[in-house]
């Protein structure tokens, strides 16, 4: 009896730490992806920086309550830790107990968070979604081998849509931008800018709402997967809705992260990729919103970052004479390529460390490592701070860096570099 109580206590501790970590991922997802909705509106002056992130936060909060299709995808189409058919549907697969199943999910979250923070530090708009999937895949393979990954579901619902989405977004935004400029070529520039800035506010708001319907659900799905593994939730119930506390806490976490603003990434998308005007911004945001909302309704876990980036690039391609910084786009593409394997490596390493220590102690160890690594990256970012005051500073063409030239110079003087 005493052993059973201790086992149950250990499982509960792991579950609590896992939920806290999942909400931490959701928080990083919020500030990592704020720029997807608001970067172009901030860059063109359609919205003041603080106003933009406030609107985005509120709409992310609302969007998180609108659907559970993506959450259902996460619970069954990434990892194979539960039986999906037969009399034992919903039970853990052979060789797994509740603690080990939760450690797999926990380690995957660690991989996703650390990659999110690493790319944020360098102002790279990588995919939070793919970071999460990479972390889960790495932890799953470390624990169960390649059979622990649902390759069919991963390919159909995540990888193929992820490859196609930025290309489609680029084409749609380029076409929309070309049509807008063709139709308004006789309109005075000041009237054109004023009118499209109003349109930008509407389209950016729609992207923020769409982001909430997709990305907040990914964390809901992870928490639901852990609840199923620990026996606190049935697999069938996810299709019909999730417990209110899961939806509410995930919505709140992503909204708070969005409100704080991932200024480094907002700067890259708004100033570093394309010299953008209001008509381009509206075309890019409308394209992103349409694609994200469509994918969320179909249960496809798209990367909103890749969709938004493809749309912004398309807005540059569609405007004759627009400045597109392909070197910045190249760095972003490189980050996209490495996101899945890098997060998978961290997820696998986190599982090995936790499994080596064992049980609740293993969960505590990787949680401490996560907090320490996250704290270091946050500290490093504060040395060359990008915030609402300098997010729209001119892009430094000499260095191509997200750090404004005056901030970089002050840091070098202080450090004696």
C-alpha positions in Angstrom: 0.0 0.0 0.0 2.8 2.4 0.9 4.6 1.7 -2.3 1.4 2.3 -4.3 0.9 5.7 -2.6 4.5 6.7 -3.3 4.1 5.6 -7.0 0.9 7.7 -7.3 2.6 10.7 -5.6 5.6 10.4 -8.0 3.2 10.3 -11.0 1.3 13.3 -9.7 4.5 15.3 -9.3 5.6 14.5 -12.8 2.2 15.4 -14.1 2.3 18.8 -12.3 5.8 19.6 -13.6 4.7 18.5 -17.1 1.7 20.8 -17.1 3.8 23.7 -15.8 6.4 23.1 -18.5 3.6 22.8 -21.2 2.2 26.1 -20.2 5.8 27.5 -20.3 6.1 26.2 -23.9 2.7 27.9 -24.6 4.1 31.1 -23.2 7.2 31.0 -25.4 5.0 30.1 -28.4 3.1 33.3 -27.7 6.0 35.7 -27.7 7.8 33.8 -30.4 4.9 34.1 -32.8 3.5 37.6 -32.0 5.3 38.9 -35.1 3.3 36.5 -37.3 0.3 38.7 -36.8 1.6 42.1 -35.9 5.1 42.6 -37.4 3.9 44.3 -40.6 1.4 46.5 -38.9 4.0 47.7 -36.5 6.6 48.2 -39.3 4.2 50.3 -41.4 2.9 52.3 -38.4 -0.7 51.0 -38.8 -0.5 50.2 -35.1 1.7 51.3 -32.2 3.9 48.5 -30.9 2.2 48.1 -27.5 -1.3 48.5 -29.0 -0.5 45.8 -31.5 0.6 43.2 -29.0 -2.4 44.0 -26.7 -4.8 43.3 -29.6 -2.9 40.2 -30.6 -3.0 38.9 -27.0 -6.8 39.4 -26.6 -7.5 37.7 -30.0 -5.2 34.8 -29.2 -7.1 34.3 -26.0 -10.5 34.3 -27.9 -9.1 32.0 -30.7 -8.0 29.4 -28.2 -11.6 28.7 -27.3 -12.9 28.2 -30.8 -11.9 24.7 -31.8 -10.2 21.4 -30.6 -9.4 19.9 -33.9 -5.7 20.6 -33.8 -5.5 19.4 -30.1 -7.0 16.1 -31.2 -4.3 15.8 -33.9 -1.5 16.2 -31.4 -2.9 13.5 -29.1 -2.8 10.8 -31.7 -0.8 11.8 -34.8 2.7 12.5 -33.4 3.6 9.8 -30.8 2.4 6.2 -30.4 2.1 5.9 -26.7 -1.5 4.7 -26.5 -3.4 1.9 -28.3 -5.7 3.5 -30.9 -8.0 0.6 -31.7 -9.5 -2.6 -30.3 -10.6 -3.4 -26.7 -7.5 -1.7 -25.2 -7.9 1.6 -27.1 -6.5 4.4 -25.0 -4.3 2.2 -22.9 -0.6 2.6 -22.9 1.3 0.4 -25.5 3.4 -2.5 -24.2 6.5 -1.6 -22.2 5.2 1.8 -21.0 4.0 2.8 -17.6 2.4 6.1 -16.8 5.6 7.7 -15.5 7.7 6.8 -18.5 5.0 8.0 -20.9 4.9 11.3 -19.1 8.7 11.6 -19.1 8.6 11.2 -22.9 6.2 14.1 -23.2 8.0 16.2 -20.6 11.4 15.7 -22.5 9.8 16.7 -25.8 8.5 19.9 -24.2 12.0 20.7 -23.0 13.4 20.3 -26.5 10.6 22.6 -27.9 11.1 25.4 -25.3 14.9 25.5 -25.6 14.9 25.7 -29.4 12.2 28.4 -29.2 14.4 30.5 -26.9 17.6 29.9 -28.9 16.0 31.1 -32.1 14.3 34.0 -30.3 17.7 35.1 -29.0 19.0 35.5 -32.5 15.7 36.9 -33.9 15.0 33.9 -36.1 11.3 33.3 -36.8 11.5 29.5 -36.6 8.5 27.3 -36.1 7.3 26.8 -32.5 5.1 24.0 -33.8 8.0 22.1 -35.4 10.1 22.7 -32.3 7.4 21.0 -30.3 7.0 18.1 -32.7 10.8 17.7 -33.0 11.2 17.5 -29.2 8.4 14.9 -29.0 9.7 12.9 -31.8 13.3 12.9 -30.4 12.0 11.8 -26.9 9.7 9.2 -28.5 12.5 7.6 -30.5 14.9 7.7 -27.5 12.3 5.8 -25.4 10.6 3.5 -27.9 12.7 3.5 -31.1 11.2 4.6 -34.5 8.1 2.6 -33.7 7.2 5.2 -31.1 6.4 7.8 -33.8 3.2 7.9 -35.8 5.0 8.5 -39.1 1.8 8.3 -41.2 0.0 10.9 -39.1 3.1 13.1 -38.9 3.6 13.1 -42.6 0.0 13.7 -43.6 -1.0 16.2 -40.9 2.3 18.0 -40.2 5.2 17.5 -42.6 3.5 17.8 -46.0 1.3 20.8 -45.0 4.4 22.3 -43.4 6.4 22.1 -46.7 3.5 23.3 -48.8 2.1 26.1 -46.6 4.9 28.7 -47.0 5.1 28.2 -50.8 1.3 28.6 -51.1 1.3 31.6 -48.8 4.1 33.2 -50.9 2.2 32.7 -54.1 -1.1 33.9 -52.7 0.4 37.0 -51.1 2.5 37.8 -54.2 -0.7 37.6 -56.4 -2.7 39.7 -53.9 0.1 42.3 -53.7 0.4 42.6 -57.5 -3.4 43.0 -57.9 -3.6 45.6 -55.1 -0.9 47.8 -56.7 -2.4 47.4 -60.2 -5.8 48.5 -59.0 -4.6 51.4 -57.0 -1.8 52.8 -59.2 -3.7 56.0 -59.8 -4.5 56.6 -56.1 -2.4 59.1 -54.3 0.3 57.5 -52.0 -0.9 59.2 -48.8 -4.5 58.1 -49.4 -3.4 54.6 -50.3 -1.3 54.3 -47.2 -4.0 55.6 -44.9 -6.7 53.3 -46.4 -4.6 50.2 -46.3 -3.4 50.8 -42.7 -7.0 50.5 -41.7 -7.2 47.2 -43.7 -4.1 46.0 -42.0 -5.6 46.4 -38.6 -8.5 44.1 -39.6 -6.3 41.5 -41.4 -3.6 41.4 -38.6 -6.4 40.9 -36.1 -7.7 38.0 -38.1 -4.2 36.4 -38.1 -4.0 36.8 -34.3 -7.3 35.1 -34.0 -6.2 32.3 -36.3 -3.0 31.8 -34.4 -5.0 31.2 -31.2 -7.2 28.6 -32.9 -4.0 26.7 -34.0 -1.1 27.2 -31.7 -2.8 27.3 -28.3 -4.4 24.0 -29.2 -1.0 22.3 -29.7 -0.2 22.7 -26.0 -3.8 21.7 -25.1 -3.1 18.5 -27.1 0.2 17.8 -25.2 -1.5 18.3 -21.8 -4.4 16.0 -22.9 -1.9 13.4 -24.0 -0.2 13.4 -20.6 -3.7 13.3 -18.9 -4.6 10.3 -21.0 -1.2 8.6 -20.2 -1.7 9.1 -16.5 -5.3 7.8 -16.6 -7.0 11.2 -15.8 -8.6 11.6 -19.2 -10.1 9.1 -21.8 -8.8 9.2 -25.3 -12.3 9.3 -26.8 -13.3 12.4 -24.8 -10.8 14.6 -26.7 -12.8 14.4 -29.9 -15.7 16.0 -28.1 -13.9 18.7 -26.1 -11.3 19.2 -23.4 -11.7 20.0 -19.7 -12.2 23.8 -19.3 -9.1 24.2 -17.1 -6.9 23.0 -19.9 -8.4 25.3 -22.5 -8.4 28.3 -20.1 -4.8 27.9 -18.8 -3.4 27.4 -22.3 -5.4 30.3 -23.7 -4.1 32.5 -20.8 -0.4 31.4 -21.2 -0.3 32.1 -25.0 -2.1 35.4 -24.5 0.4 36.5 -21.8 3.4 35.5 -24.0 1.9 37.4 -26.9 1.3 40.5 -24.8 4.9 40.6 -23.7 5.9 40.6 -27.4 8.8 38.8 -29.0 10.3 42.0 -30.2 13.5 40.4 -31.7 11.4 38.3 -34.0 8.9 41.1 -34.7 11.9 43.2 -35.8 13.2 40.6 -38.2 9.8 40.0 -39.8 8.8 43.7 -40.0 12.1 45.3 -40.8 14.6 42.7 -41.8 12.9 40.6 -44.4 11.1 43.1 -46.7 10.9 46.9 -46.8 7.1 46.8 -46.5 4.3 49.2 -47.2 0.7 49.1 -46.0 -0.8 47.5 -49.1 1.9 44.7 -48.9 1.2 44.3 -45.2 -2.5 43.8 -45.8 -2.0 41.3 -48.6 0.5 39.3 -46.4 -1.8 39.2 -43.4 -4.9 38.3 -45.4 -3.1 35.5 -47.0 -1.8 34.2 -43.7 -5.2 34.3 -42.0 -6.9 32.4 -44.8 -4.4 29.6 -44.8 -4.1 29.2 -41.0 -7.9 29.2 -40.4 -8.4 26.7 -43.2 -5.7 24.4 -41.8 -7.0 24.7 -38.2 -10.5 23.7 -39.3 -9.0 20.6 -41.1 -7.0 19.7 -38.0 -3.6 20.3 -39.7 -1.0 21.6 -37.2 0.6 24.2 -39.5 3.4 26.5 -38.5 2.0 30.0 -38.4 5.6 31.3 -38.6 6.3 29.6 -41.9 2.9 30.8 -43.3 3.5 34.4 -42.2 7.0 34.4 -43.5 6.0 33.0 -46.8 3.3 35.7 -47.0 5.7 38.5 -46.2 8.2 37.3 -48.8 5.3 37.0 -51.3 4.4 40.7 -50.6 7.9 41.6 -51.5 8.0 39.5 -54.7 4.6 40.9 -55.8 5.6 44.6 -55.6 7.8 45.8 -58.4 11.1 47.2 -57.1 10.5 46.1 -53.5 13.6 45.3 -51.4 13.7 41.7 -50.3 16.7 40.7 -48.1 17.3 37.2 -49.4 20.2 36.7 -47.0 17.9 37.1 -44.0 15.4 34.7 -45.7 18.2 32.3 -46.2 19.1 32.3 -42.4 15.5 31.8 -41.6 15.2 28.8 -44.0 18.3 27.3 -42.4 16.7 27.6 -39.0 13.6 25.9 -40.4 15.7 23.0 -41.7 17.4 22.5 -38.3 14.3 23.0 -36.1 13.0 19.4 -36.2 16.3 17.6 -35.8 17.8 20.1 -33.2 14.7 20.0 -31.0 14.6 16.2 -31.4 18.2 16.0 -30.3 17.4 18.0 -27.1 14.3 16.0 -26.5 16.2 12.8 -26.8 19.0 14.0 -24.5 16.4 15.2 -22.0 14.8 11.8 -22.0 18.1 10.0 -21.5 19.0 12.3 -18.5 15.6 11.9 -16.9 15.5 8.1 -17.5 19.0 7.7 -16.1 17.9 9.5 -12.9 14.5 7.8 -12.9 11.0 8.7 -12.0 10.1 11.9 -10.3 13.8 12.7 -9.6 14.5 12.5 -13.4 11.6 15.0 -14.1 13.0 17.4 -11.5 16.5 17.2 -13.0 15.4 18.1 -16.5 13.1 20.8 -15.1 16.0 22.4 -13.3 18.2 22.2 -16.5 15.3 23.8 -18.5 15.0 26.7 -16.0 18.7 27.3 -15.9 19.2 27.3 -19.7 16.1 29.5 -20.2 17.4 32.0 -17.6 20.8 32.2 -19.3 19.3 32.9 -22.7 17.0 35.6 -21.2 20.0 37.2 -19.5 22.0 37.1 -22.7 19.1 38.8 -24.6 18.9 41.7 -22.1 22.6 42.7 -22.8 21.4 43.7 -26.3 17.8 44.5 -25.7 15.2 44.8 -28.5 11.9 46.2 -27.3 8.9 48.3 -28.3 11.2 51.4 -28.3 13.6 50.3 -30.9 11.8 47.5 -32.8 11.2 49.9 -35.8 14.8 51.2 -35.9 16.4 51.1 -39.4 17.8 47.7 -40.3 21.6 47.5 -40.0 22.6 46.6 -43.6 26.3 46.2 -42.6 25.8 43.4 -40.1 22.3 42.1 -41.1 21.7 41.7 -37.4 18.4 41.9 -35.5 20.2 44.2 -33.0 19.9 47.9 -33.9 23.2 49.5 -34.7 23.2 51.9 -31.7 22.4 49.1 -29.2 25.2 46.9 -30.7 27.6 49.8 -30.5 26.8 50.6 -26.9 27.3 46.9 -26.0 30.7 46.8 -27.7 31.8 50.0 -25.8 30.6 48.6 -22.5 32.3 45.2 -23.0 35.4 46.8 -24.5 35.1 44.7 -27.7 
